[in-house]
Amino acid sequence: MKEKFLDGETDSYDCECYDKETLQSHELVESKATSKYGDLYLIGTVWVTVTKSALLGASSLIPMVEAASPPPPPPTKPPLMKYKELPMYKSPHNEYKEYLEEKDKCPERNVKVMRRFLLPYVSIIRKGVQANTCKLVLGIRDGVCSLQKSVAESKKQFTATMRDNENLTIRRAVVVAGTGIGFLLGGGRGIPRRVFMTGAGAATAGALCFPKETDEAFRTFTYYSGKTILGIANLICGRDFGWRERLPCKDDLPVSSGKIVGQCPPKKN
C-alpha cells in the first residue's frame, strides 16, 4: 500500500509515492528528534537552576518584570433593552451606572485644564498683591496717624503759647490783627456787614488768646443787646414783655464751704 507523503519544507505533497514502511521510519525519526529537543530543554532548565543556586543561593529571589497590560477601556452606555433582551449573567446598565458614580467621585473631574495650569501662578500673584496692598495700607494709616498726632501736638503747643501770660503783648497784637482783618473783609458792602465781620474777627482772635474774657464779653453783649431790643419792642407795641435776669456763671459763684447751715432753731430744754 502506498500513500503520498507531506514534505515539511515545501508544505506540499511530493509526487513520489512511498510505501508504508518508509512512512513509519520517517515518523520514528521525527519522534526521536522531538524527544531529543525536549531532553535538551529539560537539561538547560536544570543547568540554569543549578547555576543560579550556586551563585546566588538556593533561597534567592530574582524579581521578574512583566509588561504592564493596558487598562481596560471604560464601559460604554448600553442601549435600551426590553426585559426579555437583558442578559442572564451580566448587568451592563448597572455597570455603566457604577462607572458614572465612580467618575463623579473624582474631585478634579470638572476642573478645567487652563484653571489647573494657571491656578498656582494666579495664587502666587494674588498673595503678592495682597501682601503689598496690606503693607501700603498700613504705611498710609501709620502716616495719617503720625500726621494727626503731630497736628494735634502742634495745635496744643500753639494754643498754650497764645494763652501764656508771658506772651501778653503778642496775644493783644493777635486780637488787634484779627479785628483789623475782620474790618477789611467786611468793607465795601455796608455798615452792618462791616460791623458783623469786625466783631467776628475780634471774637475769633479773642477766643484764641483770651478765652475766658471773650466768653464773658460775649455773654454781656448778648444780654444787653437782647434787653435793648426787648425794650424797644415794648415801647413800640405798648406791652410789657418780661425779661429773665441774667444768671451768674458757675465760676462767678462763691466757693461753698461744704457745711450745711441748719434752718431750724435749736430746741429748748
Secondary structure, 3 states (H helix, E strand, C coil): CEEEEEECCCCEEEEEEEEHHHHHHHHHHHHHHHHHHHHHHHHHHHHHHHHHHHHHCCCCCCCCCCCCCCCCCCCCCCCCCCCCCCCCCCCHHHHHHHHHHHHHCCCCCCCCHHHHHHHHHHHHHHHHHHHHHHHHHHHHHHHHHHHHHHHHHHHHHHHHHHCCHHHHHHHHHHHHHHHHHHHHHCCCCCHHHHHHHHHHHHHHHHHHHCHHHHHHHHHHHHHHHHHHHHHHHHHHHCCCCCCCCCCCCCCCCCCCCCCCCCCCCCCCC
